[in-house]
């Protein structure tokens, strides 16, 4: 059985909820290594969404 992934925010031991781009997540949290994607638990994902809302909206507007 595969091992459950854990939240990659420093000092967090919760299970993975969502995987997000590391460049945006690193503006909110500090990570131990340089990655392209990071796993976040439910609590950290909510904080990530709240604090990167404007940047994510800007990125979506660039797609059109």
Secondary structure as UniProt FT lines:
FT   TURN            10..11
FT   STRAND          18..21
FT   HELIX           22..25
FT   TURN            26..28
FT   STRAND          37..40
FT   HELIX           42..51
FT   HELIX           53..63
//
